């Protein structure tokens, strides 16, 4: 891997130079071979399992990498913390993939830094596997996401509620720039570094804005970030993903899903669904995610105000039209996406009532979100399924079928459009937990690899698919997720 380190050029106010803490007995547990190919991992390293384990737990520092812990702040469940930072992660540097894209390579669970806030800097095997499995599932589903290259077991235990096997996961991201990174400097009134960070972000992620000068550049930067995060939340809503901890330090500027701690997938449809044990007030419930992303983006907009104008009122007046655009942009994108889930090739304003009537019917009858849309898709080619689901959708089904059949596209073409939006398989919570438990108990990767094989084809009915489609016996009523720290 040929590393570069553009982030380091911003200066030491942005990070701490610190090496990962060595572990006792590293062993490669999961390896993402297709991602490694894209990242151009050298053949001599790929063919050395021991070398891979040492490199991707931090025992061996890969040539050209310069490990750092990034500094950032953040609102955590609405409360501002002026300094967070990478407490258990080390950014090794950046690589250019086969498509010419610059990507961060970061170790997570690789030891303490000055940002650890009393933590041990380590990660248990379960959370490391969750991040690998969930991010690969999301990638296959077509949702913008960070990805994982490897999970390495450490041969050491970590202590949470109990003694657990330790691991280090390697995360790949377009970058680790967060809303909280900007808040770190804005909250300190450090406008020089804030401006440097904005310009770095533009150069790295939105180079088309380099020709813009002055305040207009920052307005367009906000517009670009809003566009990416609107798309991200719409995609979460499409597949039933619940992030669980949408704090500003977990909100990526480049529009990728980051941090798979207390995440989950919605089964029975209810916008109020919350599984995260730390989200006691339902702040980040499934149906609140757009509202909370808008809140996070307003915090980002606030960071930009001092760069717009010395006069706060004038700065707000300049940036407010863009900052206030999130809601309309999200609603339009969300309804168009849901229209395609229902087979509406071109979404019309009058479709809104039918769309929300169908969602209300799914909620009223306590139906599974993924299965409902999968069966609607299949009902276009199966008379048996069509007759069965009339009972579930009641008065909504015939108007929906009439609307679908009114289009110029054939039933098969509509079904293909629906299938691209409606997976047959998601990483259901009880199967994720079963795989994590079996992996920790046996110390073997077989269960995880088998699960991943199915999850990587979420729109196809493989031989393996049926093993992971069933709903949990209790409908996830007692299910809880935890952040893993």
C-alpha positions in Angstrom: 0.0 0.0 0.0 1.4 3.4 -1.0 0.5 5.8 1.8 0.3 9.6 1.7 -0.7 11.9 4.5 -2.3 15.1 3.3 -4.2 15.6 6.6 -0.9 15.9 8.5 -0.1 19.0 6.4 -2.8 20.9 8.3 -0.6 21.0 11.4 -0.4 19.5 14.9 -3.5 21.4 16.2 -5.5 18.8 14.2 -4.1 15.6 15.7 -1.7 13.9 18.0 1.1 11.8 16.6 0.9 8.5 18.4 1.6 4.9 17.5 -0.8 2.0 18.1 -0.3 0.0 21.3 1.2 -3.5 20.4 -1.0 -6.5 21.2 0.0 -9.9 22.5 -0.9 -12.4 19.8 -2.5 -11.0 16.6 -4.4 -13.3 14.3 -6.3 -12.4 11.1 -10.0 -13.2 11.7 -11.7 -11.6 8.7 -10.1 -10.2 5.5 -12.0 -8.3 2.8 -10.2 -9.6 -0.3 -12.1 -7.6 -2.9 -11.6 -4.4 -1.0 -7.9 -5.2 -0.6 -7.7 -5.6 -4.4 -9.2 -2.1 -4.8 -6.8 -0.6 -2.3 -3.9 -2.3 -4.1 -2.6 -4.1 -1.1 0.8 -5.6 -2.2 0.8 -9.3 -3.1 3.7 -10.1 -0.7 1.6 -8.7 2.2 -1.7 -10.3 1.1 0.0 -13.7 1.0 1.5 -13.4 4.5 -1.3 -13.9 7.0 0.9 -13.3 10.0 2.2 -10.1 8.3 -1.4 -8.9 7.6 -2.3 -9.5 11.3 0.7 -7.6 12.5 0.1 -4.7 10.1 -3.6 -4.3 10.7 -3.5 -4.5 14.5 -0.7 -1.9 14.7 2.2 -4.1 15.8 4.0 -3.4 12.5 3.9 0.1 11.2 3.3 -0.2 7.4 6.0 1.6 5.4 4.9 5.2 4.6 2.1 5.4 7.1 2.3 8.0 9.9 -0.2 7.1 12.7 -2.2 9.9 14.2 -5.2 10.4 16.4 -7.5 13.0 15.0 -8.9 15.8 17.2 -12.6 16.7 17.1 -15.5 17.9 19.3 -19.2 17.0 19.1 -22.7 17.2 20.3 -23.5 13.9 22.0 -27.3 13.5 22.4 -27.6 17.2 22.2 -24.9 18.0 24.7 -21.7 19.7 23.5 -18.4 18.2 24.4 -15.5 20.6 23.3 -12.9 17.8 22.9 -13.5 14.2 21.9 -11.1 12.9 19.3 -9.9 9.4 18.4 -9.7 7.8 21.8 -9.1 4.3 20.5 -8.3 4.8 16.8 -5.2 5.6 14.7 -5.4 7.0 11.2 -2.5 5.4 9.4 -2.8 7.6 6.4 -4.3 7.7 2.9 -4.2 5.5 -0.1 -5.3 5.9 -3.7 -7.5 3.1 -4.9 -7.9 1.6 -8.4 -10.4 4.3 -9.3 -8.1 7.1 -8.3 -10.0 7.9 -5.1 -8.2 9.0 -2.0 -9.2 6.9 1.1 -8.4 7.0 4.8 -7.1 3.8 6.4 -7.8 3.7 10.2 -7.3 1.2 12.9 -10.0 1.1 15.6 -9.4 -0.6 18.9 -5.6 0.0 18.5 -4.9 1.5 21.9 -5.0 4.7 24.0 -4.4 8.2 22.8 -4.5 11.6 24.6 -8.2 11.6 23.6 -9.1 8.4 25.4 -10.8 10.2 28.4 -10.0 7.3 30.7 -10.9 4.5 28.3 -8.7 1.5 27.6 -8.4 2.3 23.9 -9.4 -1.3 23.0 -12.3 -3.0 21.1 -14.0 -6.3 21.8 -14.4 -8.8 19.0 -18.2 -8.4 18.9 -18.2 -4.7 18.0 -15.4 -5.2 15.5 -17.3 -7.9 13.7 -20.5 -5.8 13.9 -18.8 -3.0 12.1 -17.4 -5.3 9.4 -20.7 -7.2 8.8 -22.9 -4.1 8.9 -20.8 -2.0 6.7 -20.4 -4.7 4.1 -24.2 -5.3 4.2 -24.8 -1.6 3.7 -22.3 -1.4 0.8 -24.1 -4.3 -0.9 -27.4 -2.6 -0.3 -26.1 0.4 -2.1 -26.0 2.7 0.9 -23.0 5.2 1.2 -20.8 3.8 3.9 -17.3 3.4 5.3 -16.0 -0.2 4.9 -13.8 -2.6 6.7 -10.7 -4.2 5.4 -10.0 -6.6 8.3 -10.7 -7.8 11.8 -7.6 -9.0 13.7 -8.0 -10.7 17.1 -5.4 -9.6 19.7 -5.0 -12.6 21.9 -5.9 -10.3 24.8 -9.1 -9.8 26.7 -11.0 -6.5 27.2 -13.3 -5.8 30.1 -16.8 -4.4 29.6 -19.8 -6.0 31.4 -17.7 -9.2 31.3 -14.4 -10.4 30.0 -14.4 -10.4 26.2 -11.9 -11.3 23.4 -10.2 -8.2 22.0 -9.9 -7.2 18.3 -8.8 -4.4 16.0 -10.9 -3.5 13.0 -9.5 -1.6 10.0 -11.9 1.0 8.7 -11.7 2.5 5.2 -13.4 5.9 4.6 -13.4 8.7 2.0 -12.2 10.7 5.0 -12.8 10.9 8.7 -13.8 14.6 8.6 -16.9 15.1 10.7 -19.2 17.9 11.7 -17.4 17.6 15.1 -14.0 18.3 13.4 -15.3 21.8 12.4 -16.9 22.3 15.8 -13.5 21.6 17.5 -12.0 24.8 16.0 -15.2 26.9 15.8 -15.8 26.5 19.5 -12.3 27.7 20.2 -12.7 30.7 18.0 -9.7 29.4 16.0 -10.7 30.9 12.7 -7.3 30.3 11.0 -7.5 26.6 11.5 -11.2 26.5 10.7 -10.6 28.2 7.4 -7.7 25.8 6.7 -10.0 22.9 7.4 -12.7 24.2 5.1 -10.3 24.7 2.3 -8.8 21.3 2.8 -12.3 19.8 2.7 -13.0 21.6 -0.5 -9.8 20.5 -2.1 -10.2 16.9 -1.1 -13.9 16.3 -1.5 -15.3 19.1 -3.6 -12.5 20.3 -5.9 -15.1 21.8 -8.3 -15.5 24.6 -5.7 -11.8 25.6 -5.7 -12.6 28.3 -8.3 -15.0 30.0 -5.9 -13.6 32.7 -3.6 -14.6 34.2 -0.3 -17.9 33.5 1.6 -19.5 32.0 -1.5 -17.2 29.0 -1.3 -18.5 28.2 2.2 -22.1 28.5 1.2 -21.5 26.1 -1.7 -19.6 23.8 0.7 -22.6 23.7 3.0 -24.9 23.0 0.0 -22.7 20.0 -1.1 -22.6 18.6 2.4 -26.4 18.9 2.7 -26.8 17.1 -0.6 -24.7 14.2 0.5 -26.4 13.8 3.8 -29.9 14.1 2.4 -29.0 11.2 0.1 -27.5 9.2 3.0 -30.6 9.5 5.2 -32.9 8.7 2.4 -30.9 5.5 1.8 -31.1 4.6 5.5 -34.9 5.0 5.3 -35.1 2.9 2.1 -33.5 -0.2 3.8 -34.8 0.4 7.4 -31.4 1.2 9.0 -31.3 2.9 12.4 -28.0 4.5 13.2 -28.5 4.8 16.9 -25.9 7.4 17.7 -26.2 10.3 15.2 -24.1 12.7 17.2 -22.2 15.4 15.3 -18.9 13.5 15.8 -20.5 10.6 13.9 -21.8 12.7 11.0 -19.4 12.5 8.1 -18.9 15.5 5.9 -18.6 13.3 2.8 -22.0 11.6 3.3 -21.0 8.2 4.4 -22.4 6.0 7.2 -19.8 6.1 10.0 -19.7 4.4 13.4 -21.7 1.1 13.6 -21.8 1.0 17.4 -25.5 0.7 18.5 -26.9 0.5 15.0 -29.8 -1.9 14.1 -32.2 -2.7 11.3 -36.0 -2.1 11.6 -38.2 -5.2 11.4 -41.8 -4.4 12.2 -42.5 -1.0 10.8 -42.8 1.8 13.4 -41.2 5.3 12.9 -40.6 5.4 16.7 -38.4 2.3 16.7 -35.3 2.6 18.9 -33.0 -0.2 19.9 -30.0 1.7 21.2 -29.7 1.3 25.0 -28.2 4.8 25.4 -30.9 6.5 23.4 -33.4 6.6 26.3 -35.5 9.5 24.9 -35.7 8.2 21.3 -33.8 11.1 19.9 -32.4 9.0 17.1 -35.5 6.8 16.4 -35.9 5.6 12.8 -38.4 8.3 11.9 -36.4 11.1 13.6 -33.2 10.6 11.6 -33.9 13.2 9.0 -34.8 15.8 11.6 -31.7 14.9 13.6 -29.5 15.2 10.5 -30.9 18.6 9.8 -30.1 19.5 13.4 -26.5 18.3 12.9 -26.2 20.3 9.7 -27.3 23.5 11.4 -24.4 23.0 13.8 -22.1 22.7 10.8 -23.6 25.9 9.3 -23.0 27.7 12.6 -19.3 26.7 12.3 -19.1 28.5 9.0 -20.7 31.8 10.1 -17.5 33.4 11.4 -15.9 32.8 7.9 -18.8 34.5 6.2 -18.8 37.9 7.8 -17.7 39.6 11.0 -21.3 40.7 11.5 -23.2 37.7 12.7 -26.6 38.9 11.3 -25.1 39.5 7.9 -23.5 36.0 8.0 -26.8 34.3 8.9 -28.6 36.2 6.2 -26.1 34.9 3.6 -26.2 31.2 4.7 -29.7 30.8 5.9 -31.4 30.0 2.6 -29.1 27.0 2.0 -29.2 25.9 5.7 -33.0 26.0 5.6 -33.2 23.9 2.4 -32.7 20.6 4.1 -36.3 19.8 4.9 -37.7 20.4 1.4 -34.8 18.6 -0.3 -35.1 15.6 2.0 -38.9 15.3 1.6 -38.7 15.5 -2.2 -35.9 12.9 -2.3 -37.6 10.6 0.3 -40.9 10.6 -1.5 -39.3 9.9 -4.9 -37.4 7.0 -3.3 -40.5 5.6 -1.7 -42.4 6.0 -4.9 -39.8 3.7 -6.6 -40.2 1.2 -3.8 -43.8 1.2 -4.7 -43.1 1.0 -8.5 -44.0 4.5 -9.4 -41.5 5.3 -12.2 -42.3 9.0 -12.1 -43.5 10.2 -8.7 -46.5 12.5 -8.8 -47.6 14.9 -6.1 -51.0 13.1 -5.9 -49.1 9.9 -5.0 -48.3 11.2 -1.6 -51.6 10.2 -0.1 -51.4 6.6 -1.4 -47.8 6.4 -0.2 -48.6 7.4 3.3 -51.8 5.3 3.4 -49.7 2.3 2.6 -47.1 3.1 5.3 -49.9 3.6 7.8 -51.4 0.2 6.8 -48.0 -1.5 7.3 -47.7 0.1 10.7 -51.3 -0.6 11.7 -51.0 -4.3 10.9 -47.5 -4.6 12.6 -46.0 -5.8 9.3 -42.3 -6.2 8.6 -40.9 -3.3 6.6 -38.5 -5.3 4.3 -40.9 -8.3 3.9 -43.8 -6.0 3.0 -42.0 -4.3 0.2 -40.5 -7.6 -1.0 -44.0 -9.1 -1.2 -45.4 -6.1 -3.0 -42.7 -6.5 -5.5 -43.3 -10.2 -6.0 -47.1 -9.7 -6.1 -46.7 -8.2 -9.6 -45.7 -11.7 -10.9 -47.4 -14.0 -8.5 -51.2 -14.2 -8.3 -50.9 -16.2 -5.0 -48.9 -13.5 -3.3 -51.2 -10.9 -4.7 -54.2 -12.5 -3.2 -52.5 -13.0 0.2 -51.3 -9.5 0.7 -54.7 -7.9 -0.2 -55.6 -8.8 3.4 -52.6 -6.9 4.8 -53.0 -3.8 2.6 -56.8 -3.8 2.6 -58.2 -0.8 0.8 -54.7 0.4 -0.3 -53.9 -2.6 -2.5 -56.3 -2.1 -5.5 -55.5 1.7 -5.8 -51.8 0.8 -5.7 -52.2 -1.8 -8.4 -54.2 0.5 -10.5 -51.6 3.3 -10.2 -48.8 0.8 -11.1 -50.7 -0.5 -14.1 -51.5 3.0 -15.4 -47.8 3.5 -16.4 -46.4 2.9 -19.9 -43.8 0.5 -18.4 -44.6 -3.3 -18.4 -45.2 -5.1 -15.2 -41.8 -6.8 -15.5 -40.1 -3.4 -16.0 -41.9 -2.0 -12.9 -40.9 -5.1 -10.9 -37.3 -4.6 -11.8 -37.5 -1.0 -10.7 -39.0 -2.1 -7.4 -36.4 -4.8 -6.9 -33.6 -2.4 -7.2 -35.1 -0.5 -4.2 -36.4 -3.5 -2.2 -33.9 -6.0 -0.9 -34.9 -9.6 -0.2 -32.3 -9.7 2.7 -31.1 -7.3 5.4 -28.8 -8.0 8.3 -31.6 -8.8 10.7 -30.7 -8.1 14.3 -31.1 -11.6 15.8 -28.9 -13.1 13.1 -26.2 -10.5 13.6 -26.3 -11.3 17.3 -26.2 -15.0 16.7 -23.2 -14.6 14.4 -21.3 -12.4 16.9 -22.0 -14.8 19.7 -20.9 -17.9 17.8 -17.7 -16.1 16.5 -16.7 -15.1 20.1 -17.6 -18.5 21.6 -15.8 -20.6 18.9 -13.0 -18.2 18.0 -13.7 -19.2 14.3 -14.8 -17.0 11.4 -17.1 -19.6 9.7 -20.4 -18.2 10.9 -19.4 -14.6 9.9 -18.1 -15.6 6.5 -21.3 -17.6 5.7 -23.5 -14.7 6.8 -21.4 -12.2 4.7 -21.8 -14.4 1.6 -25.6 -14.0 1.8 -25.5 -10.3 2.8 -23.3 -9.4 -0.2 -26.2 -10.3 -2.6 -29.2 -8.7 -0.9 -31.3 -8.4 -4.0 -31.0 -12.0 -5.1 -32.5 -15.3 -3.7 -29.4 -17.4 -3.1 -29.5 -20.9 -1.6 -28.3 -19.3 1.7 -30.8 -16.4 1.7 -33.7 -18.2 3.3 -31.5 -19.1 6.3 -31.4 -15.4 7.3 -34.8 -14.0 6.2 -36.9 -15.1 9.2 -38.2 -12.6 11.7 -37.2 -12.9 15.4 -39.8 -14.8 17.6 -40.5 -11.7 19.8 -40.4 -9.2 16.9 -37.3 -7.6 18.5 -39.4 -6.3 21.4 -36.7 -6.9 23.9 -33.7 -6.2 21.6 -31.1 -3.6 22.6 -27.8 -2.5 21.1 -24.8 -1.1 22.9 -22.0 1.3 21.7 -19.1 -1.1 22.4 -16.9 1.2 24.3 
